[in-house]
Structures are given as C-alpha cells and as structure tokens.
Amino acid sequence: MPRAQPRYRGLMSLAASDPSFDTRVFRFAARMGRLKASAIREILKVTDMPDVISFAGGLPAPELFPIQQFARACQEVLANDGQAALQYSVTEGYPPLRRWVSEYLARVNEIQCTPDQVLIISGSQQGLDLIGKTLLDPGDSVIIENPAYLGAIQAFDAYEAQYINVATDDEGMIPADLLRVLQEAKPKPKLLYIVPNFHNPTGVTLSLRRRKEIVAMAAEFGIPIFEDDPYGRLRYAGEHLPSLMALAQSRNCIYMSTVSKTIAPGMRVAWLVIPDRELFERVVPAKQAADLHTSSFTQRAVYTYAKDQAVFEGHIAEMLPVYARRRDLMIESLERYMPEGSSWTHPEGGLFLWARMPESVDTEELLSLASRSKVAFVPGYPFWVNRVVRNTMRLNFSNASDDMIVEGIRRLGDAVKAYLAGER
C-alpha cells in the first residue's frame, strides 16, 4: 500500500522546489527600510555611564525636577480622584487639562484657542507621528530646516516622506530660500515643519521679522505650518517672541508643546493645538489606533501640579538661572579650549548649542577619539537633510554640573587638537 503523502511541506522543501520562495517567516513592510535607530539613542547606550561626561542627550537637569511638589500632586489625585485616574478615559484628553492648556497658551504665547482644539498626546514624539500618519502619503514632501530635528525626520520617515530642505543661519530659516522652495516645488509640499524657539540641534531662534515673512509665504502658497515649540519657556536672554500660530491668527497652523522641559520628560504629557476641525477629527482616531489615550493618571497629576500658577511658574523661574549659567560656562570653555577655526552658536535659551569644527574634522571619527577621554557629544551628520556635512556637533549644556562642563569641554578640545595633529 503506497504511503500517504504529507499534507504540508516544510519551508525548506518549498524553497528547494521553488527557488523564488521566500523562506523568511517575518517579512517586513517596505517602509521599515527607511527607519533607522536614532543616532542619539545609540550613542547614549555607549556613553551614558557614570564616568563619562556626556553632552550627548537632550536631557533636562534631573536635580531640578520638582519631585516633592509633584509627589504631593500625585497623592492629591489618588486621594480625590483615584478611581477615574486609574481608569480608561477619552482620547482627546482630560478636560480640565485641556482647559488649562488653552488658558496657559493665551497667557504665555499669545495663542487664542479653545479647549476643544487641544489634543493631549503622549509626548511630542507622538504628535510628530500622528501628524505624519494623518497628512503624509508615501512620496509626499515636507519642508524642513537644515539642519533639522532628528526626531521629526525619524517620525516622518515612517510615512515615507521626502524632504525639501531650507537653509538656515543665525536668525533661523532663511525666507529667501523658503520662497525659492515654494516657487519650485512640484507637487505642492504637504507641510512646513519648523522649531522656531531655541532650535534643536542649533539653538538658534527664528527672528520676529522672519516669523512674519514665513507666515505670510505659507498663507500665500497654501502650505500648513507645523510649529514645534518644546523649549519656548526656556529663555535666558533677549525678548519673548510671539508664536507663528499667534502671528497667523491660527489659520492653517498646528502648534505643539510639552511639559517635558518645564516639569519632567518622564510624564510623557504634551499637546497639539489644531484649530482646523476636520484635521482635528482625523487626528483623534489616529491616536485611538496608537494608544487609546494618554495616561489618565499622569494627565491629572500634571494638571493638579500646573494649575497652581505660583508653583509652576516659580519652578520655571528657578530653572532659568541654572541653565543660563551652564550655557555661559560652556561658551566660555569653548572659547578657552577649542582650536582656531572652530565656531558655535550663542543660543538665547533652550538646551543646546551647535558647534562647527575645522573643515578637516569628521565629528563621527572625533567621537571615537573623544570617548577614550570619557567625553561624549552628538555628531552633527544625522541632522543634515539631503546634504553631507561631517564637521558639526550638538552639545547639550543643561544636564552637566559646572565642573563637568569645564572639564568635559577641556577634554573635547584636547581631542579636537589631537585629531588635527593626525591622531585617530
């Protein structure tokens, strides 16, 4: 009696009979080919050790976190509203927090919005993802600064965006170059993404004159502006400037900010302001698909802490002189220890400054050399869009003590000098 043939054939048998058969069990979406691990996160894995002086992360100073006040806020939430705080909630966000955001933005940023135009999100990175998911099809173009925020590039890459870069200088995005881009771009770009205050990575602030020009150009060409403003409250010098959304009177704008730099990043509480109702109603189900809603507990804790204006504003007032001193100390140390041919920005606020080494320095190679001296930074090459620039770096001044800043920049200066002398 002939043997019964097996009902199923294994992968290797199928591959042997059909050379074109794909033996992989997990077959990835094409878009994953564009997604790369964040260069910053990968550097932090290696350099974020107790004996390394790191200027690599974009980290607020943990010793300045309002731990005691926030602990009291958490206790109050659990005591007074514990069941709701630990339960599922609505996607749009905790209503009192949405109301606080609208009042806060009117007070500090001249933005007029209603609570129902505010969407509470799980950190600014989710906001980038949601806007990309809602607006971008594969191949769509996003106008972006150059260099640009790496987190935005990573988020928009997931939706297979193309980038049209606009040049920047010490006043931010250059309107003349933006006009050229708007006139030449075919088809019309979907979005203009911009970080106007204390830009990441450069620390530069977009001037008031340029803000007005950019708002006018975007309106003329029908391009929505996505204004990302995580650092706006961290101003140490100069005058406050109105947001692009305020200048545009909210027309064709999206605004995003967060408590990550004013309270603590671990809360993962941020917000999108979306005055366009149709867009808002499309972003909400996109968030539902991602996480249903931002943590009910942390939303209530942030609200309970921040609603006391004296406590919240007092905490910001305590942070500013510390960060200002650290910025000044880093600039003074760079002037003392860096070789001729180096330059850097002089930010009026935020967490970063941007340094340019002599043309012959490749900062990716320099990082390997500097790591031997236990000092770290972020090479600038991942921030550049459609360009290869190898001699820049981002330095974070907020998350190091005064002594660490001086010693770390001394070590970095020695590493640059050794590199220029031929040591690799």
N, C-alpha and C positions, 0 to 999 in steps of 0.2 A: 504494500500500500504506500503510495507516494507520501512524503512528508508535507504537512501543511506549510504553506509559505507564511512567514511572519507578516502580521498585519501592518506593522510600522517599520520603517527603515531608519537607522540612526543617521546623524548628521554626516558622519564620515563616509557612510555608504552612499548617501545622496551626492556628496561632494565628489566621490570617486566616479560616479556615473554621469555627473553634470559639472564640469569644471567651473561654470559660471555661478554655481550655487554658493550663496553667502553663508558661511558656517558660523558667523557671529550670532550669539543669542541676543545681545543688546545692540541694536542698530540705531545710531544717534540721528537726531534731526540735523538737517544741513546747517541750521543756524549755529549749532554748537561749534562749528569750525571757526567761527569768529570770536567766540567767548574765550578769553584768557583770564587766568587768575590775576587779581590785582597785583601789580608790581610792588606796591607799598606793603600789602599784607604779606607777600612772600619775603620781603626784606625784614619785616618786623619779626617773622618767625626766627630768623637767624640772629638779629641784633638786639632784640628786646630782652636783654639779660641784665642781671644786677650790676655787672662790672663794665657794661657798655654805656657810654654817654651817647644817647640817641637823640638826634634831631629829625628822625625819620617820620614818626607818626604825627597825625594831626590831632594831638590829644590835648584837651584842657588839663589844667593842673589839678590832680586829684585832691591835694591838700586844701584846695579852695571849695570843694563840693560842700553844699550846706547840709551836712549829714544830720545834725541834731534837729534842725528845723524841719527837714524833710521827714525824719522819723516821726516827729510829732504829727505832721500832716497825714502820714500813713496810719498812725494809730487812730487819729480822728475819723478817717474814712472807715476803718474797720469797726470802730465803736458806733458810729452813727448811721452808716450805710453799708455795712458789711455784706449783707446778702446780695444786694444789687451789684456791689463792687466785684464780687466773685462769680457773677452770673454772665451769660451771654448778653450782648447788647446790640444796639442798632449800628449799622455800618457807618453812617455819617458822623458819628461821634457823640460824646456826652454833651447834652445841650448846654449846661452851664459853662463848660469849657469852650464850646463854640462861641457862645456869647462873650466870654472873656476875651477870646482872640480878636473878635471884631472890635471891641472897645479898646483893647491894647494897641492894635494896629492904627486906629484913628488917633490915638494919643501920641505914639512914638514915631509913626511912619507916614502920617497924613493920608492913609488909605481909608476910603469910605466903603465899607462892605457890611452886609447883614450876616447874622449867624447862619442863615440857610445857604450862604455862599461859601461857607467854611467846611472843609472836609478834614477831619482828624486822621492822620496817617501814621504808620509805624516807622518813623524816621524819615528823613529827607530822601534816603535812597529809594524807599518805596514810592515816593512821589515821582521821582525820575522814571521808575519802572512803569507806573500807572499812566503817566502822560505818554511815554513811548508806546505802551500797549494800545492806548486809545487812539493815537493820532498817526502812528507810523506803519506803513506797509513796507515790505522789502524794496529797497532801492530809493525810498523817499529821502530827501535831503534835509539836513538840519544845519542851519548857520551857527557857527560856534567860534568862540575866541581862540586865538592861537598864541601861546599855549592855552590848553583848556583843562577844565576839571576832569580828572581821570574817572571819577565815579559816574559822571554823566556819559562819558564815552562808553564805559562798560555797560551801563544800563541801556543805552540806545543801540549798542552793538547787538543786543539780544533780539532786537526787532529789525536787524539787517539794514540799518540806516547808512546813508552816505553823508559825508561831512564836507561842508564848504567853509573853509577857514577864513577868518577876517583878521588882519594884522592888528597888533596892539602895541602901545607904548606906555609911557609913564602916566598918561591920562586915561588908559583903558582902551577899549575898542575904538579904532580909527574910523570916523564916519565916512571919509572919502573912499576908503577901501570897502566899507559896507555898501555904499552906493554903487560902486563898480560891481560887486557881487549881485546885488539886486537887479541891476540892469542886464547882466549877462546870464543869470541862472535860468535854465530851461530844463525841465518844467519848474514852476514856482516852488520854492522850498516850503516845507510844511511848518517850520518852526524856527524862531531865533532864540537860542538858549544863551543866557548871559548871567554872570555873577558880578554885579556892579560894585559891591562893597568889599574891599579887602580881599580881592580875588584869590582863589586857590587855583594855581600854585603861586602866583606872582606877588600877592599882597597889594596890588595896585587898585585904586578906586577910580571909577568912571566919573569924570568931571561933570558938573551941572550942565555946562554948555553942550557937551556931547550927549548927555542923557536926553536933553530936549531934541537934539538933532536925530538921534536914533529912534525916539518915539515917533517923531514926525515922518521919518522914512518908512518905518514899519507900517504906519497907518496908510501912507500913500500907496505902498505896494501890496497892502493886504496880507501882511505876514504877522502871525501872532507872536507875542513876546512871552517867553517863559523866564521869569525873573527869580533866580535862586539867591536867597538872602540869609544864609545861616550865621553870618558874622556881623551883621549891621549894628548890633548893640555894643560891639567891642571896639569903640572908637577911643583913641588915646590922644589924638591931636586933630586940629582942623575943625571945620564946621559940619554939622549934620546936613546931609543932602536928601531931598525927597526921593522916594522910590519911583521907579519907572511907571509902576501901576498908578501911583498918585498923579504923575505928570500926564499920563494917558487917560485920566479920569476913568480908569478900569476898563476901557474899551479894548477888546481883543488882547487881553493880558491874562496871564496866570502868574500868581505870586506864591512863593513857598518859603517857609521859615521853620524854625525848630527850637526846642528848649535844650538841645544838646550842648550848646556853648554857653547858655545862660544859667542852666541848672546842672544837668549832667547828661552825658550821651547814653548811659545805660537805661534811661527811661524809655527810649525809642518813641518819643511823642513829638510829632511835627504837624504841620498843617499846609494844605493847599487852599488858596483863595481862588475860586473860579466863578466870576460873575456871569459868564455865559451859561444860561440854564441848560441848553441842550448838551453842552460839553459836560457840565456837572453830572447830569443824569446818565451820561455814558461812562464816566469815570467810576461812579458808585458801584455798578455791577462788576467792573474790572477789579475793584478792591474786594468785593464779596468773593470773587473767584480766587483771590490770593490768600486772604486770611479772615474773612467774615467781618472782623472789626479789630481795631486797635484795643489793646488790653483795657478792659473796663476798670480795673483797679488802678493802673498807672495813670489813666486819664483823670480819675477822681483825685488821686494824690497830687498830680501836677496842678490841677485846679485849686485844690484846698491850700496848697503852698503859695501859688502865684496870686490868688485873689487878694491876699494881704499886700497891698502895693508897697507899704513901708518895708516889709520883709524882703520882697522880691527885688525891688529897686535898690534897697540897701545892700543886698548881696552883690548885685552888679557893680555898685559903687565901690565895694571892697575889692573886687577882682581887677578893675581897670588899672589902678596904680601899680599893681604887682606885674601885670602883663606889660605895661608901658616900660617899667624899669628893665624887665628882661629883654624887651625889644631893643632898648637903648644900649644895654650891655652887649648884646650880640653884635650890633652895628659897630660899637667901639672896638670890640675884639676883632672883628673882621678887618677894620682899618689898621689895627696893630699887627695882625699876624698873616694876612693874606699877601701873596706876592703881587708885584706890579702887573697890570694887565687884567686884574680881577675887578669886578664891579657887582653891585647888588642894589635891590630896591630899598626904599625907605618908607615902609607902609605906615599909614596913619592909624591902623588898627588891625584887628584880626589875629591870626595865629602864625603867619608865615612871612618869610621874605625869600626872594628869588635871587640866586647868585649866578653870575656868569664868569667862568674861568677863562684863562687864555685859550685861544683857538686850538692849540695843540693838545689840550686836556680832554680826554674821554672820561666823563664822570662815572660811567659804569666800571671802567677799569680802576678809576680812582677809589671807588667804594671798596674794592677788594684790598687795596693798599691801606686805606684808612681803617678798615676793620681790624687789621693787625695791631693798630694802635688803640683799639677799643673805642672807636667813634664812628657814628653812622649818620647817614643822610639819605635822601631820596634822589637818585639821578634824574635829570630832567627829561630824558628822551621819551618816556611814555606819555608825557603831557602834550607833546607836539603832534599836530594833526596834519597829515599829508606833507610832512617835512621831516628831514633827518637832521637833528641838532644834537650834538654829543657833548657840549661843554657847559651845560647848565645844571643846576641842582636846586632842590627845595629844602629850606631849613625851617624847622619848627622851633619857636623860641618860648612857647608857653609852658612846656612840660619838662623844664630843667631848672634846677636851682641856679642862683647867681654863680656860685663857684663852678658848677658843672658847665655852664655856658662858657665861661672864660677858659677853663681847661680844655673843653671839647673843641672850641674854635682854634686854640693853640695847636692841638693835635692835628686838626684838619689842615691848618695852614702848613704845618710841617709835612703832612702827606702830599699836599699840592706841590710844595717845593721839591720834595723827593721825586715826585712824578716828573716834574720838569727837568730834573737832573738825570733822568733816564732810568730811575728805579721803577720796577713794575711788580 
